[in-house]
Amino acid sequence: MKHFLRNIGATLAITVGLALPLQATETYTDPYKMIEAVADKTFNRIKTDQPIIKQDLEHLRTIVVEELLPYVDSRYAAAIVVGRTVDIRENQQAFDEFVKAFEQYMIGSYAGALTYYKEQKVMIEPAKPVGTQSIITIRTRVIDPGKPDIVIDFKLRRPRNAETWLVIDMIAEGISLLDSKRAELNNMIRQQGLPGVTALLIERSKDPVKVPEAGASKPSE
């Protein structure tokens, strides 16, 4: 159940992806409408494209790129993952390359998680006043008939001097996707350096899309 929860949550997370944000086809000043719209587009696309997906799971990468990544604050998330292991300002080029590799790695992770989707219904909590907050959390429920609801919290950020909201994290059953990725890669960055981990992620991103195995959640060290 925990494994399923983490994977279905990752598909919705629009979790948190990780590289320079792509140009969104639409912008949302209302974070609740953004979550609702992106979830609807993503899962409707999966249902529509099922014949293609059954023939080639790699098509899920296309869905992730086109439907999820435009609404993710990828660079911010990547900076959180790197943390204080590297001075980004003094290693700007290396960080830029890491961000690109991290995005490609996460595309594969999200695509694999999307293989779990079987037309579950997603409910978004009623909207609340946002005011001047720059980071908020929105609760959603994934409703699967005959099973307990899966509660997933999405953390969104409104960048400085901007009105558009973007996703930066997903928390399912108290597990933060952003924190887990930081835990996976932080020590590796210390040991191997940013270029070394970037190279590893580039290789991992070439792995074919497949249903995640139980307990498999991080790249080999």
Secondary structure, DSSP 8 states (H G I E B T S, - for coil): -HHHHHHHHHHH------SS----SS--SSHHHHHHHHHHHHHHHHHHTHHHHHH-TTHHHHHIIIIIGGGB-HHHHHHHHHTTSS-GGGGHHHHHHHHHHHHHHHHHHHHHHHTT-SS-EEEE------TT-SEEEEEEEEE-TTS--EEEEEEEE--TT----EEEEEEETTEEHHHHHHHHHHHHHHHHHHHHHHHHHHHHTTS------TT--S---
